[in-house]
Structures are given as C-alpha cells and as structure tokens.
Amino acid sequence: MSYPKFYDTVESIKLQDPLAAVLGAYENGEYDISYAEVVRSAGHSCPTVAGAYLMASEALKELFPEQRAIRGDVKVEFAQDLEDGVAGVIGNVISQITGATDKSGFKGLQGKFARHSLMYFNSDIASSARFTRVDNGATVDVYYNPNSIPASPDMMPLMQKIMLQKATQEETKRFGELWQERVEKIFSNIEEVIEVKKV
C-alpha cells in the first residue's frame, strides 16, 4: 500500500476507551489513532480532513494534559448545520476519534458507555468547534484556518483539466502530489492554522 510518507510523521492521538476495555477489544482500552487510519476511513486526505484531525488532537491535548484522552467522555459542538458545507465531513472525522455522535451512535450498556447525543450542530459558538469533557465540564474552543497555507497556482488549471477529462495521467498524478503537499504543509505549521482557547 503506497501513500504520502508524511502521513507517518503526523503525531498519533492517544486514547483510552472504557468500552473497548470492557469488551476486550484492547488491553486497558488503550490504543492510538493515526492520520493514516483517518484517511482510510474518510477515503481521502485534504485540508478539511487534516483540520478535523488537528482540531481533535489539539483539543484533547488541552482537555487531557497528562493522560490519554478518554474516548466517549467528550461532547463536541459546531456552529454549522450538519448539512452545511463540510460540517458533516468534519463531524465524521472527529466522531471517529472522540466517539461522539449526534443521535446515531452507540446507545450504551445498561446506561453506561453511551456515545449518542455527544455531538451537536447549530450551536451558539463562534469557534470552528467546541470540545467539552463530560466528567468535569472543562471546555475549549478550537479555531482552524488553513488560509495561511495557500494552494499551488498550478492546481486549479490541473483540476479543470481533470474535471473535463482532458488531463493526462502525468497531470492527474501531479495534481494529487500538489494537493498532498498543501496538506503536509498544514501539518508542518500547526501553530499557524490552529488556535485553542479555554472557555
């Protein structure tokens, strides 16, 4: 399986999942989620998927500073409607990482380990996303803005040729390389594109 090598340089997100521990999926419920895994689940790598991954990663570091983040113990809110723009894509990625879902998620075992009703859209917030620990109420707002990492000027002409089915194999490959180069730069400039504020 071949993919851009920078995927392997992105810091994994360390989790502890009580449900996984109870069901014997992972010893102590401890496992890591990598960017490569998220890309496989999403089916692609782009600034939106990268941003969702980074928002979750940076928020969880702030909420769980000296321990693995507890999967299933985080509520996530968005200002957008679920069907607005890429809100659904972002929600899906963050759901994979945190376990939070709206009403479609796991209902729990005898009242414990529920994952539904932990993700909300149309919330009255100004940030890209708000993350809240369920156990202690600690909350952070996360702002994601990749505009400081511009796309190559060669990308738009190549995309147009691809959409018109006029691109050569080499041009299509080059477009993908340029696309992933921007994603790599986003991960290389986290402090420029992500801001986390305690609420």
Secondary structure, 3 states (H helix, E strand, C coil): CCCCHHHHHCCCEEEECHHHHHCCCCHHHEEEECHHHHHHHHCCCCHHHHHHHHHHHHHHHHHCCCCCEECCCEEEECCCCCCCCCHHHHHHHHHHHHCCCCCCCCCCECCECCCCCCEECCCCCCCCEEEEECCCCCEEEEEECHHHCCCCCCHHHHHHHHHCCCCCHHHHHHHHHHHHHHHHHHHHCHHHHEEEEEC
